[in-house]
Amino acid sequence: MKQYIYQNKSLKHLVHWLIMSPTRTRPRWYVRMLQFVYVKRGRGSVIYSSVRRDLVPFRNCSIGSRSVVESFSVLNNAVGDLHIGHHSRIGIGNTIIGPVTIGNQVNIGQHVLISGLNHQYEDVHRSIAEQGVTVAEVRIADDVWIGGNVVILSGIQIGEHAVIGAGSVVTKDVPAYSVVVGNPAKVVKVYDFNLNGWVKA
C-alpha cells in the first residue's frame, strides 16, 4: 500500500495534504492525536508537554529508554527519520529536524539546532521556497556532549565521546575523542591514548 501511494503522484499529494497542513507545515491535529501509536518510546522516556512534535507516520521516530526531551523543544521527522538512543538528554529549546540519529548517553545543552535538512537556492530565477530541500543524515555517536546554542548542519557525523563547545557552528565531521569550538568549529583538543590524557590539537 505504501509503495502504491509513493508511485501515484496525485494520491501521494492527497495523502500528504490529509496528514500535513500546507500552511502550518505540521501534522494536522487528528494525526498528532495518534502519535502514541506510531512514535516508538522506550521505557522511562520523557517528552515534556510543551515540546512541539511535528512527527508524521510516514517516517520513523524512536526515543530510547530513559531519554528526556526538555521543554519547548521541536522534534520534526517530516523529511527524514529521527532516532534518539537510550539515556540521552535533549536540552531546553532544542530543534531537531531529521534525518538525525542520536546515540546513547548523549547530552545536548539548551537552544541547539540539529538539522538534516537544507534549502536549495541555486536558481536565482525562482524563489528559494519553490526550490525544495535536500537532506543528509546527521549522525551523533554515543557519549557526546554538545554545549548550548550549537548549530549542527546536515550531513555531519560526530564521533564517540566528542565535545562541542557552546556556540559552535559545526560544518565538518567531528572526530571521536576530540573537542571542537568556534564558527566554523575546529578541533582544539584530542585524547591521546598513549599519554592517557587530552592534548592540544
Secondary structure as GFF3:
##gff-version 3
##sequence-region A 1 201
A	DSSP	alpha_helix	2	7	.	.	.	ID=ss1
A	DSSP	alpha_helix	9	19	.	.	.	ID=ss2
A	DSSP	beta_strand	20	21	.	.	.	ID=ss3
A	DSSP	beta_strand	26	27	.	.	.	ID=ss4
A	DSSP	alpha_helix	29	32	.	.	.	ID=ss5
A	DSSP	alpha_helix	35	38	.	.	.	ID=ss6
A	DSSP	beta_strand	40	41	.	.	.	ID=ss7
A	DSSP	beta_strand	46	47	.	.	.	ID=ss8
A	DSSP	beta_strand	52	54	.	.	.	ID=ss9
A	DSSP	beta_strand	61	63	.	.	.	ID=ss10
A	DSSP	beta_strand	68	69	.	.	.	ID=ss11
A	DSSP	beta_strand	74	76	.	.	.	ID=ss12
A	DSSP	beta_strand	82	84	.	.	.	ID=ss13
A	DSSP	beta_strand	89	90	.	.	.	ID=ss14
A	DSSP	beta_strand	95	97	.	.	.	ID=ss15
A	DSSP	beta_strand	100	102	.	.	.	ID=ss16
A	DSSP	beta_strand	107	108	.	.	.	ID=ss17
A	DSSP	beta_strand	113	115	.	.	.	ID=ss18
A	DSSP	beta_strand	117	119	.	.	.	ID=ss19
A	DSSP	three_ten_helix	128	131	.	.	.	ID=ss20
A	DSSP	beta_strand	133	135	.	.	.	ID=ss21
A	DSSP	beta_strand	138	140	.	.	.	ID=ss22
A	DSSP	beta_strand	145	146	.	.	.	ID=ss23
A	DSSP	beta_strand	151	152	.	.	.	ID=ss24
A	DSSP	beta_strand	157	158	.	.	.	ID=ss25
A	DSSP	beta_strand	163	164	.	.	.	ID=ss26
A	DSSP	beta_strand	169	170	.	.	.	ID=ss27
A	DSSP	beta_strand	178	181	.	.	.	ID=ss28
A	DSSP	beta_strand	186	192	.	.	.	ID=ss29
A	DSSP	beta_strand	197	200	.	.	.	ID=ss30
###
